[in-house]
Every structure is written in structure tokens, then in C-alpha cells.
């Protein structure tokens, strides 16, 4: 098959599927309470649909970038240490 054949859309479709799946899985990932570098306590907050908790142990915000995702498990790990 030449360019534009049936298989030409698969890389794009695969990338789209992974992005949607990551958003759906992470849809319940809200930001838990945390303490910033200055020792100030910040209450937890919910992220809007199709966004999830991003950032570090000391600064959290909602975003759509799966590479910046901070899972609830990772957030709990921050609290333990």
C-alpha cells in the first residue's frame, strides 16, 4: 500500500487513543492537601473534567498535560516523606 492507504491513519489514531485513555484514567486525580516549601498548608481541590492534578510535592495545579500528571499515589508518597 502506498501513502494514504488504510494504515496511514493508525499512528494518529493510536496517539489519540492513548491521550483519551490517559485523560479518562486520570479524570479522578484531584489534588490532595499539601505543604509548600515555606511550610504553608494548602487544602486539596478538585480539577475540572478532562484535567488532573499536576506539579510537584510542594506546588500543585490542574492541567491537561499527561506528562505533568501527579497521581494521588504520588501525592500520598509526598505526605509520607
Beta strands, then each sheet from edge to edge (+ up, - down):
strand 1: 34-35
strand 2: 41-42
strand 3: 52-55
strand 4: 60-63
sheet 1: 1+ 2-
sheet 2: 3+ 4-
end
